[in-house]
């Protein structure tokens, strides 16, 4: 004989068992092979000092939504299960609509923030590298001891032609969590969300503000 249970009873029972309704952590969807490569990279650099990392320039592309939908997902889990695989929601890099940008930075300064109208292909990336990466690296590292991080782009010939000026870091694929530029993207995301909230509060005075990621004095 089947019996129905109301939602309130289910919630109460789950709480008594130690579960709470929480949002799942969003993590990149990474293959087993690339997980191993990420671990190998971390182990190879685990003894590097801050002085070592000062010679690195980090880069990435990211897409930002100018208007945000809720899209909330809630799960039932216990307090210590926040990173349990069954309690996570996977994400895909640069998914969804919005504006896409490419940027770079180093320990010493912020680099250029370049708007792009589509996903970067080899031609567009070559233009970015020659117009922005090359002058940044030669200016910040005049002794040619700089390292440039990028997501395994397919213009290796250009980098080989300039390997006497800086070194391209061998980077494991699908590794956004290893790249400190993700923290800068978080700041940009927070600023955009703040502007989004402000525009909803005052629609008559809503404006679009440029986000400057240029060099600071």
C-alpha positions as CSV (number, residue, x, y, z in Angstrom):
1,X,0.0,0.0,0.0
2,X,1.5,3.3,-1.1
3,X,1.4,6.3,1.2
4,X,2.1,9.9,0.4
5,X,4.5,12.1,2.4
6,X,4.1,15.9,2.4
7,X,7.0,18.1,1.5
8,X,7.3,19.6,5.0
9,X,7.6,16.2,6.6
10,X,10.4,15.3,4.2
11,X,12.3,18.5,4.9
12,X,11.9,18.0,8.7
13,X,13.1,14.4,8.4
14,X,16.1,15.3,6.3
15,X,17.2,18.1,8.8
16,X,16.9,15.6,11.7
17,X,19.3,13.3,9.7
18,X,21.8,16.2,9.4
19,X,21.0,17.3,5.9
20,X,20.5,21.0,4.8
21,X,19.4,22.5,1.6
22,X,22.4,24.2,0.0
23,X,23.6,25.3,-3.4
24,X,26.1,22.8,-5.0
25,X,29.6,24.1,-5.6
26,X,30.2,24.7,-9.3
27,X,33.4,23.0,-10.6
28,X,34.9,22.6,-14.1
29,X,34.2,19.3,-15.9
30,X,37.7,17.8,-16.2
31,X,38.7,14.4,-17.7
32,X,40.7,11.8,-15.8
33,X,43.7,12.3,-18.1
34,X,43.7,16.1,-17.5
35,X,43.4,15.6,-13.8
36,X,46.6,13.6,-13.8
37,X,48.3,16.3,-15.8
38,X,47.2,19.0,-13.4
39,X,48.6,16.9,-10.5
40,X,51.9,16.5,-12.3
41,X,52.1,20.2,-12.9
42,X,51.4,21.0,-9.2
43,X,54.0,18.5,-8.0
44,X,56.6,19.8,-10.3
45,X,56.1,23.4,-9.0
46,X,55.3,22.8,-5.4
47,X,58.6,24.1,-4.1
48,X,58.6,27.3,-6.2
49,X,58.9,30.5,-4.2
50,X,57.1,33.8,-4.6
51,X,60.2,35.2,-6.3
52,X,60.0,32.4,-8.9
53,X,56.3,33.2,-9.7
54,X,57.0,36.9,-10.0
55,X,58.5,36.1,-13.4
56,X,55.2,34.8,-14.7
57,X,52.5,36.5,-16.7
58,X,49.1,34.9,-16.7
59,X,46.4,35.1,-19.3
60,X,42.9,33.8,-20.1
61,X,39.7,34.6,-21.9
62,X,36.4,34.8,-20.2
63,X,32.8,35.5,-21.0
64,X,30.6,37.8,-18.9
65,X,26.8,38.1,-18.8
66,X,25.6,41.6,-18.8
67,X,22.2,40.5,-17.4
68,X,22.0,37.7,-15.0
69,X,19.2,35.1,-14.6
70,X,18.7,33.3,-11.3
71,X,19.5,29.8,-12.4
72,X,19.8,28.5,-8.8
73,X,20.0,24.9,-8.0
74,X,19.6,23.6,-4.5
75,X,20.5,20.2,-3.1
76,X,20.2,18.4,0.2
77,X,23.5,17.5,1.8
78,X,25.2,17.2,5.2
79,X,27.6,19.8,6.5
80,X,30.8,18.0,5.5
81,X,29.6,17.0,2.0
82,X,30.1,20.3,0.3
83,X,32.8,18.9,-2.1
84,X,31.3,15.4,-2.5
85,X,31.0,14.6,-6.2
86,X,27.3,13.9,-5.8
87,X,26.8,17.4,-4.4
88,X,28.5,19.3,-7.2
89,X,27.3,21.0,-10.4
90,X,29.8,20.9,-13.3
91,X,30.3,24.0,-15.5
92,X,31.8,24.5,-18.9
93,X,34.3,27.3,-19.5
94,X,33.1,30.4,-21.3
95,X,29.6,29.1,-21.7
96,X,26.5,31.1,-22.3
97,X,25.9,34.5,-23.9
98,X,27.4,37.9,-23.1
99,X,30.6,39.7,-23.9
100,X,33.9,37.9,-24.2
101,X,37.3,39.4,-23.3
102,X,40.9,38.3,-23.1
103,X,43.3,39.6,-20.5
104,X,46.7,39.1,-18.8
105,X,48.5,40.2,-15.7
106,X,51.7,39.6,-13.7
107,X,52.9,40.1,-10.2
108,X,54.0,43.6,-11.2
109,X,51.0,45.0,-13.0
110,X,47.7,44.4,-14.7
111,X,47.9,43.9,-18.5
112,X,45.6,44.7,-21.3
113,X,41.9,43.7,-21.4
114,X,41.0,43.0,-25.0
115,X,37.3,42.7,-26.0
116,X,36.7,40.0,-28.7
117,X,33.5,39.5,-30.6
118,X,33.6,35.7,-30.7
119,X,35.6,32.8,-29.4
120,X,39.3,33.2,-30.2
121,X,40.5,31.4,-33.2
122,X,44.2,31.1,-34.3
123,X,44.1,34.3,-36.4
124,X,42.5,36.4,-33.7
125,X,44.9,35.0,-31.0
126,X,47.9,35.6,-33.1
127,X,46.8,39.3,-33.4
128,X,46.4,39.5,-29.6
129,X,49.8,37.9,-29.0
130,X,51.7,40.1,-31.4
131,X,49.9,43.4,-30.4
132,X,49.6,42.8,-26.6
133,X,51.5,39.9,-25.3
134,X,54.8,40.6,-27.0
135,X,55.1,44.3,-25.9
136,X,53.9,43.4,-22.4
137,X,56.5,40.6,-21.9
138,X,59.4,42.6,-23.4
139,X,58.6,45.6,-21.3
140,X,58.0,43.8,-18.0
141,X,60.9,41.3,-18.4
142,X,63.7,43.2,-20.3
143,X,66.2,40.5,-19.2
144,X,64.2,38.0,-21.2
145,X,63.6,35.8,-18.1
146,X,59.7,36.0,-18.2
147,X,57.3,33.1,-18.5
148,X,54.0,33.5,-20.3
149,X,51.1,31.2,-19.4
150,X,48.4,30.5,-22.0
151,X,45.9,27.8,-22.7
152,X,47.8,25.7,-25.2
153,X,47.1,27.9,-28.2
154,X,47.8,26.6,-31.7
155,X,50.2,29.3,-32.8
156,X,53.3,27.5,-31.5
157,X,55.4,28.7,-34.5
158,X,55.1,32.3,-33.4
159,X,56.3,31.4,-29.9
160,X,59.2,29.4,-31.2
161,X,60.3,32.5,-33.2
162,X,60.3,34.6,-30.0
163,X,61.6,32.0,-27.5
164,X,64.8,34.1,-27.0
165,X,62.6,36.9,-25.5
166,X,60.4,34.9,-23.1
167,X,59.4,31.3,-22.3
168,X,55.9,29.8,-22.8
169,X,54.9,27.8,-19.7
170,X,53.9,24.2,-20.4
171,X,50.3,24.3,-19.1
172,X,48.0,21.4,-18.3
173,X,44.7,21.6,-20.3
174,X,41.4,22.4,-18.5
175,X,43.1,24.0,-15.6
176,X,41.3,27.3,-14.8
177,X,41.5,26.6,-11.0
178,X,45.3,26.7,-11.3
179,X,45.3,30.1,-13.0
180,X,45.3,33.1,-10.5
181,X,43.7,35.3,-13.2
182,X,40.4,33.6,-12.1
183,X,40.5,35.9,-9.0
184,X,40.5,38.9,-11.3
185,X,37.6,37.6,-13.3
186,X,35.7,37.2,-10.0
187,X,36.3,40.9,-9.4
188,X,35.0,41.8,-12.8
189,X,32.0,39.6,-12.3
190,X,31.2,41.2,-9.0
191,X,31.4,44.7,-10.5
192,X,29.1,43.7,-13.4
193,X,26.6,42.2,-10.9
194,X,26.7,45.4,-8.9
195,X,25.9,47.4,-12.0
196,X,23.1,45.0,-12.9
197,X,21.5,45.5,-9.5
198,X,21.9,49.2,-9.7
199,X,20.3,49.4,-13.2
200,X,17.3,47.4,-11.9
201,X,16.9,49.8,-9.0
202,X,17.2,52.9,-11.2
203,X,16.2,52.0,-14.7
204,X,15.8,55.6,-15.8
205,X,19.5,56.3,-15.0
206,X,21.0,53.0,-16.0
207,X,24.2,53.3,-18.0
208,X,27.0,51.1,-19.3
209,X,30.4,51.6,-17.7
210,X,33.7,50.4,-19.2
211,X,35.8,48.0,-17.0
212,X,39.4,49.1,-17.1
213,X,42.0,46.4,-16.5
214,X,44.8,48.6,-17.8
215,X,48.1,49.1,-15.9
216,X,47.9,50.8,-12.5
217,X,50.4,53.4,-11.5
